[in-house]
Amino acid sequence: MNMITPGFSPMLLPDGMACSAMDVLGLGFAVLGRGRKVLMSNQTWAAMLSGAGRGLTCKAGALGARRSGDMQALNESLENALAGERSLLRIEDVAGGGALEMLAAGMDLHNGAQPRAAVIIRQPETVWPDADSLASLYSLTPAEAGLAESLVRGVGLAAACRERGISQNTGKGYLKRIFEKTGARRQSELVALVMQGVSPFVARQDPVPARQSA
């Protein structure tokens, strides 16, 4: 079971061993500067972005997207990261049937250094934490955990309430308590918490709100 912890702190500059460890985990990793320029990356990064059908690309040393809408979302995500925020982005493959998830966060640099963003990409996992795991991790009640399970799978609140057989007003009450217990402030941040289960970002007590681009 992956441990899921709330919040991210700025990431320190990685060394070769850290990049190799992310290769072992099957995570693509890169450090990006202004203009989406790739300053360093691991082998998995190159392998994941080499497919012709991928929605994300890496050409001429810069990260990009094949669709204009995805490119706009990518630029916004990376600008947020360079400004010290974090964001979770999902880019569908142009060929269909697949996607890549991208997590971007600002890096902890020395004073005066140019801003950089740590970017992790992975292929979405089909197995998400179940209600029992979420209840154990965050001290949720069975009802809260059931709703949280639906939400982290990307189901909207209204649909999640129908799925769980509860009214939307009841669901809103559960959601408020879920946010209080997890430290999340919106549904996209709950998804980011799940994603963090396989990322090298570390936890902190004052989570920065995440933005999800679609």
Secondary structure, 3 states (H helix, E strand, C coil): CCCCCCCCCCECCCCHHHHHHHHHHCCEEEEECHHHEEEEECHHHHHHCCCCCCCEEEECCEEEECCHHHHHHHHHHHHHHHCCCEEEEEEECCCCCCEEEEEEEEECCCCCCCCCEEEEEECCCCCCCCHHHHHHHHCCCHHHHHHHHHHHCCCCHHHHHHHHCCCHHHHHHHHHHHHHHHCCCCHHHHHHHHHHHHCCCCCCCCCCCEEEEC
